[in-house]
Amino acid sequence: MKIFWIFLLIILTFTIILYCLPISGIHLYNSYGSIDSWIQMYGGIFGNIIGGAIGGYVAFLIAKMQIDHQKKQDTQDKTNQKINHIRLLIGELEHNSRVLQESIDKNNKRCFSRLQGGIWKSLNISVDWMDTKIFEQLFDVYMNIWSIKSSGDNGKFLENEIDRCNDCLNELCDLVTKLRNNLVGFESRVQR
């Protein structure tokens, strides 16, 4: 905006100087013509310059408004994508909590075959929306669950694995609460 006003001031100064030269009697050009013809010429130049400056400024404003609108739309699209990721992850964590609870109740690891990890694996790459502490907690819980799942072949829990499953269950519930709080924050940004 400041550049536009400086540019306009330079144009006006230049135009005023050009208008004053023929009237003041200073002749820069060695040609014939009346003062009226010189004023017409300078008027045409001045009109073209001012028209170009105004047209350029209007085009600049329209381009700026379009860029600002596109940035706002991109930000809103990214926020909506983050909201969808959080919702999918919450659904997966709630499902895994139910599976863990069922495994603990039945004292049988065969229910672990129904555990889901696809959303976590796909979101593991793009965690720009997730707090580092939540990410680390989620990573630890999943690693703990998969280590319990892979130990032993008979489907029964080993000695301390039920306690580890209970800890994982508590961690999953805590994570769901934290992710729901993040979800509320992102949803409030979209509604603004």
Secondary structure as UniProt FT lines:
FT   HELIX           2..24
FT   HELIX           35..106
FT   HELIX           109..114
FT   HELIX           118..123
FT   TURN            128..129
FT   HELIX           132..150
FT   TURN            159..160
FT   HELIX           161..191
//
